[in-house]
Amino acid sequence: MAVIKKKKTSLTSLFLGCYKAKNARKYEGEENSVMKIRTCPAFKRLSLSDISDPSSPMSVMDDLSHSFTSQKLRLFTLSELRVITHNFSRSNMLGEGGFGPVYKGFIDDKVKPGIEAQPVAVKALDLHGHQGHREWLAEIIFLGQLSNKHLVKLIGFCCEEEQRVLVYEYMPRGSLENQLFRRNSLAMAWGIRMKIALGAAKGLAFLHEAEKPVIYRDFKTSNILLDSDYNAKLSDFGLAKDGPEGEHTHVTTRVMGTQGYAAPEYIMTGHLTTMNDVYSFGVVLLELITGKRSMDNTRTRREQSLVEWARPMLRDQRKLERVIDPRLENQYKIEAAQVAAALAYKCLSQHPKYRPTMCEVVKVLESIQEVEIMERDGNNKEGKKYVDIKKFRHQRKGQRLVNIAYSDSLVYKESKAKQNNGV
C-alpha cells in the first residue's frame, strides 16, 4: 500500500515566497477577500512551522482559513491602503515602532463591500528596519487565531511585492508609554493605572493559560494600547513564541527583547519560560507605580536602572513613598500601594520559581480594584481584604525551559556594546 505523505516545506522557504500584486488582484474578488472561518471540532492552533506549500502564496491564506476559530481577516491591496491613509500621509502618522510607521485611517464599505465603517491603525513594514516578513507573518498567525478582549484586534493585512502591512482596530488613547511618560500632561490617576495593569495582566494570563501556551516575549509599555476607557490590549506579536508542548521540554530560538524589560535568567542563560513575561510585567507595574521609565541614562548612575534602584524599597513601608510617583500627590490608598508594590517585588524576583503566575497576578490586582470600588461606593461592610501575594506557592512543577542561542541575541549585543563603551 502506498503511503501518502503530507507535503510540507520549511518556513524559511515560505519567507522567500511573496504575494505579488497580480496575485492579490486575482483573489480580490473571491468571497469578498474575506478569510472565512472554518470551524472544526478538533481545533488546533496553527504555528509558524505548520505553514505549507510556499510555491503557491495564496495557499498561506488557505492554511490559515482552515485554522481560524473566530476571526475574519481581510486581504487589502496597497492601493486600498493608500486611500485609507491618504497615501500614507505624515499628518496621519500615529507613531513608529520596531516594525515600522503606524498610520491612522478609516475603512467603510466603499473600500471593502460589507465591512463595518471604523477607524483603523495601519502598520507598514520599514524595509530598512530590523523586522521583516517573519514578524509580519507571526502577527497574522497569532492575532488571526487568538481572540480576547485584552488583545488588539487584527482586521486584515496586505502583501504586495516587498510591502508588508497590517491593519488593526484603532486604539484612541495610543500606547501606555505615551500616556504615562508624555511631558506636560496630567498624571494618570492611581485607579486608572491599576485598571491598565489588570487588563494587561489578563492579556498575558490568557496567552499563558491557552491550550497551546504563548510566550509574549516583548511585554513593555509601548506594546500596551489603550481604548477610550483605558482598557488595555496587548499588541505587536512579532516576537511571540509558542511555548513547549507535550513531551518536548524546550525549543530553540534567538534571544529577543527590549533592554530594561528582559528577565535576568533570559539574558544570562537564554532560558525562556512564561516566567520571563511575569518579570517583564513586574517592570511595567513598577513603571506604573513610580511614573519612571525602566531605563533612563539621564538619571544618576545609581537610578538609571529602575528595577535595581526601586526594588529594594518596595517592601519597606517607610521608603515606599520615595518610590511612588509624586505626581499622584498622595491620591491613592497606602494599603493598595503596598499590595501593588509587594506584587511588583515578587514579579521581579531574581529566580523565576519565586515569581507568581499571571493568573495569581490577576487575582491580586482584581482584589485591589474590588476593594477600592467597594470602599468608594461605601459597600465594603464585610471588610473585603486584598489578596496576599505571599500566600501563593513558589515552586511550580513541570515548568518547561526554552533554550536560546544567547550569543546571537540583540539584548546580548547591546549589553556587550555598553560594556565596551564603559557604560
N, C-alpha and C positions, 0 to 999 in steps of 0.2 A: 504494500500500500504506500503510495507516495505521501510524503509529509509536506504539507503546505506551510511554509514559513512566512510569518508576517514581515512585510517589507519595512525596513526602518533604517534610517541613516543618522549620522551624528548631528548634534545640534550645531557644531562648527560649520558643517556644510550648509545647514539651513541659513546661517548668517550670510553666506555668500549669495543666497537666492533672494533677490529683492523684488518687491512688487513694482512692476513697470506701470507707467501712466496708462498705457494702452490696456493693460490687464484690468486696472481699476475701472476704466470706462467700460470694458467688456462685461464686467459683472455688475455694473452700476444699476442696470435695470432689473436684475434678478431679485425677487422678493423685497423690492424697495430698499435694497442694500442693508437689510437687517440680518444680523446673525441670529437666526431663530433658535429658540430654546427647544432642546430635545431631551426631555426628562426620561430617566430610566430608573428602575427600582434599585439597581446595584450601582449607584453613582460613585465614582471615584475621581477625585480632583486630578486634573491633568497637571503634569510638571513640565519644566523646560525640556527635560530629556525624553519626553513622550512624543514630541513633535516629529512627524514623519514626512517622507516624500518631498524634499525641497525642490525637486525638479519641476513641481507644479506649485508656484507660490500661493495660489488661492486655496490649495489643499490645507494650508495652515488654518484658514478660516473654517474649513470643513472639520478639521480635528477639534478645534475649539467649540464649534457649534454642537458637536456630539457630547461635549462635556459640561457646558454651562447649565447651571441649575435654575437661575432666576434672572439672568442678565440678557439684555438685548443690546448688542454693540452695533453701532452704525459705522459703515465704511464711508469716509469723507474723501472727496477729491481735493487736490491742492487749490483748484480754482474756487471751490466752495468755501474753503477756509480763508481765502483772500477776501471773499465777500463778507464773511462773518466777522473778520478782524479789521476791515477797511485796509486791506493789503498789508497786514501786519504792521499797522501804524504805530509809531513810537508813542503817540498820545494814548494808545490803548494798552501799552505795556504795564503789567502789574508788578513785574519784578523779574529776577533772573536767578536761577539756581544752578546746581551742578549739571543738570541735563541740558538746560538752555533757557531762553527767554520765555516768559509766560504772558499771554495777551488776553484781554477781556474781549468777548464777542457776544453775539446774540444769534440764536437759531430759531427758526419757525418753519412752518410747512411750506413756505416759499423756497427755502433752501433744501429741505427734505420733506416730501409729502408725508403727512401723518405724524410728524414729530411735534412734541409739545413745545410751545414757544417758551423760551427761557434764556437767561444769560448764561454764558459758559466761560470757562478758562481754557485757553488753547496753549498747550506747551509744545514748543518746537525744539527739536534737537539742534544743539550747537555743533556744527560739523567739525569745528576745530577744538571741541572740548574733550573731557576725559571719559564721557559716557557715549554709548553708541547703540547699535541695533540690539545687542543683548539686553541692555537695561530697558529699552523700549518694549521688547518682547516680554520681559519679565513683568512689566506693569500690566500688559494686556492679559497675561496668563493668570496673575494673582487677582487683580481687580475685576477681571472678567468672570471669575468664578466665586470669589468671596464677596458676600453681601452682608453688611452690618451697618447700623446707623452711625457707628463711630469710625467707619472707613469712608473716605471720599468716593463718590460715585463716578466711575468711568463711563462716559456716554459713547465714545467712539474713537476712531483713530484714522490716520492716513499714512500710506507708504507709497510714494512715487519716486522712482529713481533713487537718489540718495536721501531724500527727505523722509524724516520720521516725525510724526506729530501725534499728540494725544489730546483728546477733548474731554474735559471734566465738568462736573457741576461747579457753578461759581459759588465761592465762599466769601460773602460780603466783607467780613472783618479781616480777611487775609490770614497771615500766619501769627502764631503766638509770639514769635520772635519780634515781629513789628509792633504788636500791641504792648508787649512787656518792656521793650527796650527803646521804643521810639522817643526821641527827645521832645521836650516842650509839649508833652501831652499829659492828661490826667492819669494818675496811677490807677491801675485796676484794683477794685475793692477785693478784700480778702475772700469774700464769698464767691466771687467770680473766679478767682484763682483756684479755689478748691473745686469748683464746678468743672473747670477745664482739666484739672488734674484727674478728676474722677472719670470724665469722658475719655481722656486719652488712655487711662488705665484699663477701662472696659474694652477699648480697641485692642490693646495688647493682649489682654486676657482672652479675648475671642480668638486671636491668632494662635496663642499658645495652647488653648484647650480644644482646638479643632481636631477632628478625627485624624487628619494628616497635619500635624503642627507646622506652624510657620514661625521662623525666627526673623524678626523685622530688620535687625542689624543696623539701622540708621535712625534711631529714635532721638530726636532733638527738637528744639523749639521751632525751627524753620519748617519742619515737616508736620507740624500740628496746625491744621487750618480751623478757622472758627466761622460759624454762621452768624446771622444777625443776633441770635440769642446766646452767643458764646458757647454753643455746643461744639465740642472738639471732635475732629475727624482726622485720622491718620492719612497722609498722602505720601507719594513717592516710594513705590515698591521696587525700584530698580535694583536695590541691593538685597532685597528679601531673599531668604533661603529656606528651602524645605528642611524641616528637622528630620533626624534619622528615624526610620520606622522598622518594625518587626525585629528580626534578629540582628540587623545592622546596628553597630554601636557608633559609627562615625561616617561622615562624608568629608571629602577634601575640597577645599576652595581657597581662594586668596583672602587674606585679611583685608577687610574694607571697613571704613567708618570715618568718624569725624573726631579730631583731637579734642579732648576735654569731655567726651561722652563715652568713649570706649572703655570697657571693663579692664582692669589691670591684668587679669589672667588671660584675657583675649589678646592683649598686646604682647605679653611676655611669653606665652606658651602657644598661642594660636588655638586654644580650645574654645569652641563656640557652643553655647547652650542657650536656652531661654533665659537663664540667669544673667546673661550678658545684657539682654534687653532690660531686665529688672534694674541692673546697675545704671544703665542709661536713663531709665525712668527716675531713679533717685537723683541724678544730676539735674534733670528738668524740674523735679519737685523742689530741689534746693534753689534753683533759679527763681521759681515762683515765690518761695519764702523770702529770699533775700533781695530780689529785684536786680541781681547782678548776673553777668554772663559767666559761663563756665570757665572760659579762658579770656584773659584781658591783659595784654602786655603793657597797657598804660597804667595799670595798678602797680603798687610796690611789689618787689620781687616775692615777698612773703605771701602776698594776696593774689598773685597772678593766676594761680590755680584755685578756683573757688572751693573745690572739694577738700584740698589739702588745708586751706585756711579755715573753712567753716565747720567741717565735720566734727572736729574735737569739741566744739562749743555747743553742738546740738543737744547733748544730754545734760548740760549744765544750765539749770534754770536761771542762775544769776548772769550767765554770759549769753543766754539765748537772745536777749534784747539787742545785743550788739550785732547779731546776725540778721534779724528781721528787717525787711525793707522799711527805712524811716519814712518813706512817702506814704505809708499806710497810716501814719500819725495815730498809732495805738487803736485804730478802729478794727479790732478783732478780739476774740476771746482768748485769753492767755492759755486756757486749757486746750483749746483747739490747736493753737500754735504749737504747744508742747507735743501733742499727739502727732501732728504733721511732721515736726522736727524729728521725733523718735522714729517715725516711719522712714523718713529720708535717711537717717543714720543706719537703719537696718538694710535698706536697699543698697547703700554704699559700702557694705561690709567688704573687706578685702578678700575674704574667702567666700565663694559663691554658695556654699552649703548653709551659710548663716543668713542668706537673703530670703525674704518671703517670696512666695509665688505671686503672680499678678492677681490671681483670684483673692488671695489674702490681702493684697494691697487694696483691691476694690472694696472689700469688707470694711477696712479701716476708714477709707475715705467716705464711704457711704454713712458710716456712723457719725463722722464729723458733720456731714451735710444734714443728716436726720436730726441730730441734737440741736444744731443751730436753727433749723427750721421750726422745730417744736418750741424752743425757747423764745424765738422771735414771735411766734403766734400765741405764746402763753399756754401751750398744751402739754408741756413736759411734766405733768403731775406725777407720773410714775418715776420720774428721776432717771430717764434713759441715759446710759453712760456710753462713753466712747469705747470702741473695741481696743483691747490692749494688744499691741503688736508683739509683746514679749511672750504671749501665750502660744504663739504659733511655733510648730516644731521646726527644728533646724535641719536635721539630716533628711534627705529625700531619697528613697530607694529608686534604683533603676534610672538615675539621671544619666542621660547619654551625652557624650562629648563629640565635638566635631573637630577633627584635626585639620589645621590650616598651615599652608606654606607661609610662615610668618615673615621670612626674609624677603618675600615678594609683596609685602603689604605696603599700602600707602601710609598707614599710621607709622610703621617701622621706618620708612624712608624719611618721614617728617621728623621723627624723633632723632634719627641719626644726623640729619642736616642741622638740627638745633644744637646737638652735641658738638658737631664740628665747628659751629659758629660760636661756641662758648656760651650758649643760652642755658 
